[in-house]
Amino acid sequence: MARGKWICSYKRTTLLFCFFNIVVALFVLRSLYVSIYISSRNVSNNVVLYNPDQIRKMEESIQIREAFKPVELIKLVKALEGEFSRENVAVELPRHLKQKIVDEILLRLRSINYSSIGIASEREAVESWRTEKLKEVKLALESETSSSTIPHEEAGLILRALKSDWAVLCEEIGLWIPAVVVNEEHDDKPEGAEEFEEEALPGRPLSPECHAELHTDYDGSAVRWGLTHHKESAADCCQACLDHASRAKEGEKKCNIWVYCPSEFGCHSPDIYEHKHQECWLKYAEKPRLNFKDKYPEWYRNSHPTAPVIVPWASGVVSARVK
């Protein structure tokens, strides 16, 4: 009994427990040491050692980059960034100040004479109010005892809002007046230059012998009907008239009048036919006589109210070339 009590005694149990704790602690310390040692070796393996020549070359490259650094440009960019940042910080006016500005502008606009109201007068009235208000707030800032109705602490906000942040303020209060557009005609034609026709016939240019006239039709006996005779351009129609005259036999009528329809929408004429685009009429008349010039006759316009006033026909008398 005494020996069994000694084997299972409290003192022996305590010693065994302490010994076990010491073994566990040593095992943990060994594990920590091994991990620290391995990580330190990895770090030392990753370190790159440069020789003096490589270090000298790196220092030279750094000096070269510093020498070519655009110092002035960097200063300008920083200055511009500072200006933009100051401009973007707009003054936030209190609601009652915005409402007061709106009321004053509306009162100034209502005072405009209605007989002369317009965009220019409205813009002038708003700019006049702004100028007067700037003077008022400047006086309020210069003297604390100014008789101005604007408090000193609000005068600074209004001054900046009307001066540098005017566009932002106009957008916030909904003030928009369109710009005045002035259209001026500049006559840059050299002196002595000939006036040109406002309209130009499509296609290649006409020769002087064609004597082309816009919005014109000549009467005469048709030697080639345009209903079935089409040409690409007025110049081709005129050339067809010249060719017809040169090939005509003795005793035959020689073309001395050409009439062409240059409009894609067709051409009207005081007859029963529907005239199409590119019709080329070749005519002959001993004494060519105008059917119409620029406009239809009054009697035709009265009887044909849907016909256009301006006639798109083009024609010319080429008798000077006919032999």
Steps between C-alpha positions, in 0.01 A plus 500: 500500500779743583680424176187540293433833661851619406463398136171687459590784728420860424869604482582238236201604287605865515855419391379297203265779390779762521737278305238458224449879478875555471522254209211671317655846552835381362327353195319832432822702539678268259224543241512880527879500465489280188238723329693821580822345371338389173341841435828681572679278251236574233539874555875479479473298179277771337740785573679612180848633551614756238862558420646856506481536121130422494434743786693774313293445184174518695607828661590640155157405359328671793706816441415496127126469572521787747689715248238448228204544733266777363511713811336808343223294346430332834478840666256625237283189533490535877409867467219417258374226729492750782303749293252235386454375853431855622253555216319174568440595862189708449345712771188342644261786570230456762149445370371840615783680315424313177133588531590864561718508187223340292245755621729793419577369150130442428419850621766643268369298203143617564619860485604458133291691250275241335519678166874434479517165680732243351796276572749786477301726733450217752870419503585869539256535793648197682858621446400847625355348818811289550731803466298701751488207743877453481552866591259465792668193650848651455391804698356272767835319528709818512320641803346318793278800568373521141136593455458204263218260576733204436665359814879493492525121529263451204669763283808284446292205381296714261814671365662172402174356367444801273863530396667161451207260539243696298444220247450245779259732681296559183465126456395448862229769495378397152602820320569440132499764227599376152792663330430763237590367157587767248516384140707729283551463130853565387550607142854381435461502121793682336423827328413463135410132533196388304182397673423130474163335471353394834423161349726276296390244246609145589747324276799622307535874427327646196693661220440871431325415171214341693380835644342319796211669681346362819121485552441572134313338211505600132223433251573331168435200281631182658759322286556242779238430766631504854244247619712229340832686483692511831852625570722476808557875529408836353839511331419171322162639392663811355759286319217288356346818355832603344553151357149495354557833326832386356354172366173642364455470123420789273140612542461333846443700816822545692488504880570841645315469835559245777279460807605270785334382828770486772261437794465151649136583576419579138420829328163665445401668180177651363414194292329165546815293555663384826862595459764280666854544621770523226257573216686671215287688245661609176311778320522734205365851463598766248454759773515327842229625738477451876221284637580616855793635699550433874123473558190380325275769352229632729223336303666158532552535877134591542385193307759267660523599869701185592777569250824636647573869451864441405547272198810272508545484121836594348536603137708693253508629144796372300425667166845661510658158429250383237624530139 
